[in-house]
Every structure is written in structure tokens, then in C-alpha cells.
């Protein structure tokens, strides 16, 4: 039985066929998932989707948070602040983490086609949500795009105060993986690990200790080989599991059990 620790089932391609997505996941022995948000609207939708999935027998939870690409929409006003809205969501039973939060140094203000928030704004929003995670005793789901050093610097400042978390869609070096693990975090691996030119990602997945390893689809993005280029969904998760299980010399059944228990323990799911 597999657990998808990071999927965006509120995204248009998946939300439009939510029942079908759940059915195909079940047919592929994916019996649980964490439904990931990236802004206030998707936080509420992710919460609702997780509740529906639980009614269908899935082990499911959701996150609440603002992605760095939406950092410019984060309001710090004393009245009706984004933090207050997130705090109310975090009080809900099915919210299991604060996320997806972090830093994105590709889609910042310098990107020619899709400019995002300036890096200093992203960091301020990231820190506000780390503080919220500490206040609510929830783990964090961290987004990292070409921001290794800045992220490690900020997260290190909160070491010992956070209830853990995961650097999702890990694609950095083994050395960065070691530093993330030293900070007490998990690593989440996606379909990237199946790509022909992603040997460094496989090296990091091989290096990661089994008790800190999570698998995810990041659906609807990053479909694994042989589905690359298609809309990704939780039913494709076994392909990610097969690849990493082989790296650790485990059967897929053993690997599925380990990673499922890791996710349930980190996110307080049952």
C-alpha cells in the first residue's frame, strides 16, 4: 500500500475528475495521500478534498499555506491577515502540515516570462509561516527551487522549534541532502528519480536513510517514466516507489510499508 505524500488534487486537471483520480489511485494500491495547498483558496479546497477522500476510505490529510510564487498576495495587515486565515485553517482536524512554503529563486522578480515575488518578500512570507508552524505544532512542507543555501540558512535558525517537515521534490545534491537530514527533515522524491538524466537525484535517494524518505507524485506535475509528459496523478506513484526500492535493495512491498509509515508518523495520520 502506497502513500502519496505530496499531490495537488485541487489543480484543475485533477479536480475536474476527482472521483476518477481516487478510483485509479485505489486500483494502484495508493491508499493515502496528503493534499497540498499553495494559497488560501486551495488550502480550503485541499481540506474539503481530503474530507471527501476519507469518506471513500483513504487515509488523507491536507495542508494550508502560501507557495513562494504567491508570496506577493500574502497580507500582513493587523486585520484580516493571511496568517490569521491560515491559523483558522490549521485548527481543522484534517490540516496536517503548513505548506507548500519555501523559496523559489527561478520564478522570482527576475523571471522574464513569469515574474514572481522578490526574494526578500518570499523570505518574509516563509518566515511568517514557519512561525505559524511552530505555534500550531505542525510540520512543514518546503518548496525549494535553486535556493539551497538561503533555505538551509533560514531553516537552521528554527532548528529545534519546528515539528519537522519535508523538503519536497528533492532535486539537489547529496551534500545538500546530508545537510537537510542533519536539520532533522525528511526528503520527498518524485518522478524526477525516474528521468534518464537525473542520476544526481537517484544518488540523493540512495543516500537518504530509509526512516527519512518519502515518496510523492507532485501531481499533476512531473509524471514518472513511462508516463512523462502526461498529467500526473497518485496512481502513478508505484513507478516512483519501484525505482527507489531498487536503489535500496528492497522489495516494492517492503519499501511501500516503510515510506507509508514514515508519512503517517510525520503528518500524524491514521
BALOBA-1460 file (C-alpha; in Angstrom, 3 decimals):
// residues 270
<rec num="1" residu="x" x="0.000" y="0.000" z="0.000"/>
<rec num="2" residu="x" x="1.467" y="3.342" z="-1.075"/>
<rec num="3" residu="x" x="1.162" y="6.833" z="0.427"/>
<rec num="4" residu="x" x="1.466" y="9.872" z="-1.841"/>
<rec num="5" residu="x" x="2.982" y="12.454" z="0.479"/>
<rec num="6" residu="x" x="2.550" y="15.382" z="-1.928"/>
<rec num="7" residu="x" x="-0.129" y="15.836" z="-4.577"/>
<rec num="8" residu="x" x="-2.172" y="18.840" z="-5.695"/>
<rec num="9" residu="x" x="-5.601" y="17.321" z="-6.193"/>
<rec num="10" residu="x" x="-7.129" y="20.807" z="-6.245"/>
<rec num="11" residu="x" x="-5.351" y="21.530" z="-9.548"/>
<rec num="12" residu="x" x="-7.751" y="21.843" z="-12.486"/>
<rec num="13" residu="x" x="-6.824" y="18.644" z="-14.387"/>
<rec num="14" residu="x" x="-7.344" y="16.507" z="-11.273"/>
<rec num="15" residu="x" x="-10.171" y="18.367" z="-9.539"/>
<rec num="16" residu="x" x="-12.299" y="18.011" z="-12.675"/>
<rec num="17" residu="x" x="-12.077" y="14.213" z="-12.370"/>
<rec num="18" residu="x" x="-11.706" y="13.825" z="-8.606"/>
<rec num="19" residu="x" x="-13.728" y="10.619" z="-8.334"/>
<rec num="20" residu="x" x="-11.790" y="9.073" z="-11.200"/>
<rec num="21" residu="x" x="-8.477" y="10.081" z="-9.637"/>
<rec num="22" residu="x" x="-9.484" y="8.403" z="-6.376"/>
<rec num="23" residu="x" x="-10.667" y="5.265" z="-8.154"/>
<rec num="24" residu="x" x="-7.459" y="4.905" z="-10.161"/>
<rec num="25" residu="x" x="-5.365" y="5.530" z="-7.057"/>
<rec num="26" residu="x" x="-7.148" y="2.748" z="-5.217"/>
<rec num="27" residu="x" x="-6.685" y="0.380" z="-8.163"/>
<rec num="28" residu="x" x="-2.923" y="1.077" z="-7.972"/>
<rec num="29" residu="x" x="-2.794" y="0.355" z="-4.212"/>
<rec num="30" residu="x" x="-2.338" y="4.027" z="-3.349"/>
<rec num="31" residu="x" x="-4.405" y="4.156" z="-0.197"/>
<rec num="32" residu="x" x="-3.443" y="7.541" z="1.205"/>
<rec num="33" residu="x" x="-2.215" y="10.997" z="0.308"/>
<rec num="34" residu="x" x="-1.517" y="14.495" z="1.581"/>
<rec num="35" residu="x" x="-3.453" y="17.055" z="-0.473"/>
<rec num="36" residu="x" x="-1.179" y="20.072" z="-0.889"/>
<rec num="37" residu="x" x="-2.260" y="23.718" z="-0.994"/>
<rec num="38" residu="x" x="-0.427" y="26.701" z="-2.453"/>
<rec num="39" residu="x" x="-2.652" y="29.640" z="-1.447"/>
<rec num="40" residu="x" x="-5.666" y="30.398" z="0.742"/>
<rec num="41" residu="x" x="-8.254" y="29.258" z="-1.797"/>
<rec num="42" residu="x" x="-6.512" y="25.958" z="-2.484"/>
<rec num="43" residu="x" x="-5.971" y="25.445" z="1.260"/>
<rec num="44" residu="x" x="-9.726" y="25.365" z="1.745"/>
<rec num="45" residu="x" x="-10.216" y="23.194" z="-1.346"/>
<rec num="46" residu="x" x="-7.487" y="20.779" z="-0.225"/>
<rec num="47" residu="x" x="-9.186" y="20.449" z="3.149"/>
<rec num="48" residu="x" x="-12.514" y="19.668" z="1.511"/>
<rec num="49" residu="x" x="-10.910" y="17.164" z="-0.863"/>
<rec num="50" residu="x" x="-9.209" y="15.326" z="1.983"/>
<rec num="51" residu="x" x="-12.510" y="15.029" z="3.834"/>
<rec num="52" residu="x" x="-14.172" y="13.523" z="0.758"/>
<rec num="53" residu="x" x="-11.286" y="11.089" z="0.284"/>
<rec num="54" residu="x" x="-11.542" y="9.959" z="3.896"/>
<rec num="55" residu="x" x="-15.205" y="9.188" z="3.279"/>
<rec num="56" residu="x" x="-14.037" y="6.933" z="0.433"/>
<rec num="57" residu="x" x="-11.730" y="5.008" z="2.758"/>
<rec num="58" residu="x" x="-8.448" y="6.778" z="2.025"/>
<rec num="59" residu="x" x="-6.005" y="7.870" z="4.701"/>
<rec num="60" residu="x" x="-5.931" y="11.532" z="3.766"/>
<rec num="61" residu="x" x="-4.936" y="14.904" z="5.089"/>
<rec num="62" residu="x" x="-4.344" y="18.369" z="3.690"/>
<rec num="63" residu="x" x="-2.024" y="21.322" z="4.111"/>
<rec num="64" residu="x" x="-2.591" y="25.045" z="4.478"/>
<rec num="65" residu="x" x="-0.058" y="27.534" z="3.234"/>
<rec num="66" residu="x" x="1.107" y="30.054" z="0.655"/>
<rec num="67" residu="x" x="3.603" y="28.981" z="-2.018"/>
<rec num="68" residu="x" x="6.515" y="31.377" z="-2.695"/>
<rec num="69" residu="x" x="5.128" y="32.058" z="-6.167"/>
<rec num="70" residu="x" x="2.095" y="33.596" z="-4.408"/>
<rec num="71" residu="x" x="4.103" y="35.466" z="-1.782"/>
<rec num="72" residu="x" x="3.043" y="38.851" z="-3.170"/>
<rec num="73" residu="x" x="-0.548" y="38.006" z="-2.213"/>
<rec num="74" residu="x" x="0.337" y="37.447" z="1.457"/>
<rec num="75" residu="x" x="-1.170" y="40.177" z="3.640"/>
<rec num="76" residu="x" x="0.459" y="41.196" z="6.913"/>
<rec num="77" residu="x" x="-2.219" y="43.723" z="7.945"/>
<rec num="78" residu="x" x="-3.344" y="43.547" z="11.560"/>
<rec num="79" residu="x" x="-6.932" y="42.913" z="10.450"/>
<rec num="80" residu="x" x="-7.785" y="40.037" z="8.101"/>
<rec num="81" residu="x" x="-4.166" y="38.990" z="7.717"/>
<rec num="82" residu="x" x="-3.202" y="35.908" z="5.737"/>
<rec num="83" residu="x" x="-1.598" y="34.497" z="8.871"/>
<rec num="84" residu="x" x="-4.905" y="34.754" z="10.744"/>
<rec num="85" residu="x" x="-6.740" y="32.993" z="7.926"/>
<rec num="86" residu="x" x="-4.149" y="30.214" z="7.855"/>
<rec num="87" residu="x" x="-4.286" y="29.913" z="11.631"/>
<rec num="88" residu="x" x="-8.024" y="29.248" z="11.468"/>
<rec num="89" residu="x" x="-7.491" y="26.584" z="8.814"/>
<rec num="90" residu="x" x="-4.717" y="24.952" z="10.836"/>
<rec num="91" residu="x" x="-7.194" y="24.385" z="13.663"/>
<rec num="92" residu="x" x="-9.113" y="21.933" z="11.427"/>
<rec num="93" residu="x" x="-8.611" y="18.238" z="12.092"/>
<rec num="94" residu="x" x="-7.565" y="17.325" z="8.556"/>
<rec num="95" residu="x" x="-4.867" y="20.004" z="8.217"/>
<rec num="96" residu="x" x="-1.685" y="18.050" z="8.885"/>
<rec num="97" residu="x" x="1.065" y="20.476" z="7.823"/>
<rec num="98" residu="x" x="1.845" y="24.051" z="6.876"/>
<rec num="99" residu="x" x="2.718" y="24.174" z="3.211"/>
<rec num="100" residu="x" x="3.624" y="24.367" z="0.497"/>
<rec num="101" residu="x" x="6.016" y="27.072" z="1.658"/>
<rec num="102" residu="x" x="9.601" y="27.969" z="0.862"/>
<rec num="103" residu="x" x="11.721" y="29.868" z="-1.631"/>
<rec num="104" residu="x" x="11.748" y="29.896" z="-5.425"/>
<rec num="105" residu="x" x="14.738" y="31.637" z="-6.971"/>
<rec num="106" residu="x" x="13.718" y="30.787" z="-10.545"/>
<rec num="107" residu="x" x="10.234" y="32.290" z="-10.507"/>
<rec num="108" residu="x" x="11.232" y="35.474" z="-8.690"/>
<rec num="109" residu="x" x="11.038" y="39.061" z="-9.922"/>
<rec num="110" residu="x" x="13.821" y="38.410" z="-12.464"/>
<rec num="111" residu="x" x="11.989" y="35.739" z="-14.481"/>
<rec num="112" residu="x" x="11.329" y="37.129" z="-17.979"/>
<rec num="113" residu="x" x="8.037" y="35.325" z="-18.703"/>
<rec num="114" residu="x" x="6.557" y="34.584" z="-15.274"/>
<rec num="115" residu="x" x="7.945" y="37.062" z="-12.736"/>
<rec num="116" residu="x" x="7.162" y="36.245" z="-9.121"/>
<rec num="117" residu="x" x="7.760" y="37.821" z="-5.750"/>
<rec num="118" residu="x" x="11.114" y="39.395" z="-4.907"/>
<rec num="119" residu="x" x="13.366" y="37.154" z="-2.852"/>
<rec num="120" residu="x" x="13.165" y="39.312" z="0.261"/>
<rec num="121" residu="x" x="9.349" y="39.161" z="0.118"/>
<rec num="122" residu="x" x="9.471" y="35.389" z="-0.309"/>
<rec num="123" residu="x" x="11.701" y="35.070" z="2.741"/>
<rec num="124" residu="x" x="9.455" y="37.252" z="4.882"/>
<rec num="125" residu="x" x="6.415" y="35.146" z="3.931"/>
<rec num="126" residu="x" x="8.370" y="31.931" z="4.512"/>
<rec num="127" residu="x" x="9.414" y="33.058" z="7.985"/>
<rec num="128" residu="x" x="5.851" y="34.067" z="8.899"/>
<rec num="129" residu="x" x="4.638" y="30.579" z="8.028"/>
<rec num="130" residu="x" x="7.487" y="28.866" z="9.877"/>
<rec num="131" residu="x" x="6.406" y="30.827" z="12.954"/>
<rec num="132" residu="x" x="2.828" y="29.666" z="12.374"/>
<rec num="133" residu="x" x="4.015" y="26.065" z="12.134"/>
<rec num="134" residu="x" x="5.783" y="26.437" z="15.477"/>
<rec num="135" residu="x" x="2.686" y="27.996" z="17.032"/>
<rec num="136" residu="x" x="0.425" y="25.198" z="15.765"/>
<rec num="137" residu="x" x="2.958" y="22.357" z="16.292"/>
<rec num="138" residu="x" x="2.542" y="21.272" z="12.671"/>
<rec num="139" residu="x" x="5.309" y="20.020" z="10.360"/>
<rec num="140" residu="x" x="6.163" y="21.985" z="7.230"/>
<rec num="141" residu="x" x="6.226" y="21.082" z="3.536"/>
<rec num="142" residu="x" x="9.059" y="23.026" z="1.924"/>
<rec num="143" residu="x" x="9.404" y="24.075" z="-1.713"/>
<rec num="144" residu="x" x="12.942" y="24.679" z="-2.991"/>
<rec num="145" residu="x" x="13.874" y="25.849" z="-6.437"/>
<rec num="146" residu="x" x="17.534" y="26.806" z="-6.784"/>
<rec num="147" residu="x" x="17.525" y="28.258" z="-3.271"/>
<rec num="148" residu="x" x="19.550" y="25.665" z="-1.349"/>
<rec num="149" residu="x" x="21.754" y="27.982" z="0.676"/>
<rec num="150" residu="x" x="19.084" y="30.521" z="1.530"/>
<rec num="151" residu="x" x="16.646" y="27.815" z="2.625"/>
<rec num="152" residu="x" x="19.182" y="25.973" z="4.731"/>
<rec num="153" residu="x" x="20.210" y="29.246" z="6.395"/>
<rec num="154" residu="x" x="16.631" y="30.159" z="7.318"/>
<rec num="155" residu="x" x="15.559" y="26.669" z="8.408"/>
<rec num="156" residu="x" x="18.675" y="26.315" z="10.582"/>
<rec num="157" residu="x" x="17.548" y="29.364" z="12.566"/>
<rec num="158" residu="x" x="14.377" y="27.472" z="13.545"/>
<rec num="159" residu="x" x="16.063" y="24.152" z="14.299"/>
<rec num="160" residu="x" x="14.694" y="22.570" z="17.457"/>
<rec num="161" residu="x" x="11.488" y="24.625" z="17.349"/>
<rec num="162" residu="x" x="9.783" y="23.086" z="14.328"/>
<rec num="163" residu="x" x="7.836" y="19.819" z="14.417"/>
<rec num="164" residu="x" x="9.872" y="18.503" z="11.496"/>
<rec num="165" residu="x" x="8.887" y="18.508" z="7.875"/>
<rec num="166" residu="x" x="9.968" y="17.588" z="4.364"/>
<rec num="167" residu="x" x="11.960" y="19.174" z="1.578"/>
<rec num="168" residu="x" x="9.616" y="18.014" z="-1.152"/>
<rec num="169" residu="x" x="10.512" y="17.153" z="-4.765"/>
<rec num="170" residu="x" x="14.138" y="16.879" z="-3.764"/>
<rec num="171" residu="x" x="16.460" y="17.581" z="-6.662"/>
<rec num="172" residu="x" x="19.630" y="18.900" z="-5.077"/>
<rec num="173" residu="x" x="22.999" y="17.254" z="-4.425"/>
<rec num="174" residu="x" x="23.892" y="14.536" z="-1.950"/>
<rec num="175" residu="x" x="25.702" y="17.159" z="0.131"/>
<rec num="176" residu="x" x="22.533" y="19.257" z="0.384"/>
<rec num="177" residu="x" x="20.610" y="16.089" z="1.247"/>
<rec num="178" residu="x" x="23.018" y="15.432" z="4.096"/>
<rec num="179" residu="x" x="22.547" y="18.956" z="5.454"/>
<rec num="180" residu="x" x="18.751" y="18.680" z="5.239"/>
<rec num="181" residu="x" x="18.821" y="15.365" z="7.095"/>
<rec num="182" residu="x" x="21.155" y="16.853" z="9.714"/>
<rec num="183" residu="x" x="18.493" y="19.502" z="10.355"/>
<rec num="184" residu="x" x="16.036" y="16.708" z="11.153"/>
<rec num="185" residu="x" x="13.965" y="16.903" z="7.977"/>
<rec num="186" residu="x" x="12.676" y="14.277" z="5.576"/>
<rec num="187" residu="x" x="13.335" y="14.187" z="1.840"/>
<rec num="188" residu="x" x="10.479" y="13.720" z="-0.640"/>
<rec num="189" residu="x" x="11.206" y="12.174" z="-4.032"/>
<rec num="190" residu="x" x="9.037" y="12.470" z="-7.152"/>
<rec num="191" residu="x" x="9.016" y="11.135" z="-10.699"/>
<rec num="192" residu="x" x="12.258" y="13.058" z="-11.237"/>
<rec num="193" residu="x" x="14.028" y="9.987" z="-9.889"/>
<rec num="194" residu="x" x="12.899" y="8.018" z="-12.966"/>
<rec num="195" residu="x" x="14.239" y="10.514" z="-15.525"/>
<rec num="196" residu="x" x="17.216" y="9.331" z="-17.575"/>
<rec num="197" residu="x" x="19.354" y="12.416" z="-16.872"/>
<rec num="198" residu="x" x="18.576" y="12.551" z="-13.116"/>
<rec num="199" residu="x" x="21.449" y="10.473" z="-11.740"/>
<rec num="200" residu="x" x="22.134" y="13.074" z="-9.043"/>
<rec num="201" residu="x" x="18.542" y="12.711" z="-7.783"/>
<rec num="202" residu="x" x="18.967" y="8.931" z="-7.658"/>
<rec num="203" residu="x" x="22.232" y="9.422" z="-5.757"/>
<rec num="204" residu="x" x="20.394" y="11.522" z="-3.172"/>
<rec num="205" residu="x" x="17.565" y="8.968" z="-2.929"/>
<rec num="206" residu="x" x="20.129" y="6.201" z="-2.421"/>
<rec num="207" residu="x" x="21.910" y="8.278" z="0.232"/>
<rec num="208" residu="x" x="18.761" y="9.150" z="2.176"/>
<rec num="209" residu="x" x="18.202" y="6.967" z="5.233"/>
<rec num="210" residu="x" x="15.040" y="4.915" z="4.918"/>
<rec num="211" residu="x" x="13.478" y="6.395" z="8.047"/>
<rec num="212" residu="x" x="13.533" y="9.894" z="6.471"/>
<rec num="213" residu="x" x="12.418" y="9.023" z="2.962"/>
<rec num="214" residu="x" x="9.033" y="9.944" z="1.499"/>
<rec num="215" residu="x" x="7.643" y="9.309" z="-1.974"/>
<rec num="216" residu="x" x="5.309" y="11.642" z="-3.819"/>
<rec num="217" residu="x" x="3.893" y="12.420" z="-7.219"/>
<rec num="218" residu="x" x="3.613" y="16.228" z="-7.020"/>
<rec num="219" residu="x" x="0.605" y="15.574" z="-9.262"/>
<rec num="220" residu="x" x="-0.393" y="16.967" z="-11.703"/>
<rec num="221" residu="x" x="3.293" y="17.737" z="-12.385"/>
<rec num="222" residu="x" x="6.370" y="15.565" z="-13.062"/>
<rec num="223" residu="x" x="4.775" y="12.322" z="-14.208"/>
<rec num="224" residu="x" x="7.313" y="9.499" z="-13.956"/>
<rec num="225" residu="x" x="8.655" y="7.472" z="-16.853"/>
<rec num="226" residu="x" x="6.905" y="5.908" z="-18.807"/>
<rec num="227" residu="x" x="4.124" y="8.483" z="-18.268"/>
<rec num="228" residu="x" x="6.374" y="11.517" z="-18.655"/>
<rec num="229" residu="x" x="4.559" y="14.382" z="-20.378"/>
<rec num="230" residu="x" x="1.123" y="13.259" z="-19.210"/>
<rec num="231" residu="x" x="-0.935" y="14.759" z="-16.406"/>
<rec num="232" residu="x" x="0.468" y="13.125" z="-13.281"/>
<rec num="233" residu="x" x="-1.778" y="11.585" z="-10.629"/>
<rec num="234" residu="x" x="-1.427" y="9.429" z="-7.489"/>
<rec num="235" residu="x" x="-1.973" y="6.188" z="-9.427"/>
<rec num="236" residu="x" x="1.493" y="6.681" z="-10.956"/>
<rec num="237" residu="x" x="3.207" y="6.616" z="-7.540"/>
<rec num="238" residu="x" x="4.231" y="2.907" z="-7.707"/>
<rec num="239" residu="x" x="6.640" y="3.764" z="-10.538"/>
<rec num="240" residu="x" x="8.497" y="6.167" z="-8.225"/>
<rec num="241" residu="x" x="8.497" y="3.519" z="-5.497"/>
<rec num="242" residu="x" x="9.887" y="0.812" z="-7.802"/>
<rec num="243" residu="x" x="12.845" y="2.976" z="-8.779"/>
<rec num="244" residu="x" x="13.863" y="3.940" z="-5.248"/>
<rec num="245" residu="x" x="13.172" y="0.492" z="-3.786"/>
<rec num="246" residu="x" x="15.698" y="-0.928" z="-6.237"/>
<rec num="247" residu="x" x="18.277" y="1.657" z="-5.146"/>
<rec num="248" residu="x" x="17.921" y="0.405" z="-1.555"/>
<rec num="249" residu="x" x="17.757" y="-3.273" z="-2.444"/>
<rec num="250" residu="x" x="14.233" y="-3.669" z="-1.083"/>
<rec num="251" residu="x" x="11.132" y="-5.284" z="-2.483"/>
<rec num="252" residu="x" x="8.483" y="-2.810" z="-3.512"/>
<rec num="253" residu="x" x="6.234" y="-4.173" z="-0.743"/>
<rec num="254" residu="x" x="8.876" y="-3.527" z="1.920"/>
<rec num="255" residu="x" x="9.589" y="-0.073" z="0.549"/>
<rec num="256" residu="x" x="5.900" y="0.835" z="0.371"/>
<rec num="257" residu="x" x="5.443" y="-0.137" z="4.011"/>
<rec num="258" residu="x" x="8.440" y="1.903" z="5.200"/>
<rec num="259" residu="x" x="7.535" y="5.069" z="3.305"/>
<rec num="260" residu="x" x="3.861" y="4.833" z="4.231"/>
<rec num="261" residu="x" x="4.719" y="4.582" z="7.911"/>
<rec num="262" residu="x" x="7.175" y="7.491" z="7.566"/>
<rec num="263" residu="x" x="4.431" y="9.701" z="6.113"/>
<rec num="264" residu="x" x="1.838" y="8.684" z="8.672"/>
<rec num="265" residu="x" x="4.239" y="9.355" z="11.516"/>
<rec num="266" residu="x" x="5.434" y="12.726" z="10.215"/>
<rec num="267" residu="x" x="1.944" y="14.035" z="9.446"/>
<rec num="268" residu="x" x="0.087" y="12.422" z="12.352"/>
<rec num="269" residu="x" x="-2.180" y="10.341" z="10.116"/>
<rec num="270" residu="x" x="-4.033" y="7.119" z="10.939"/>
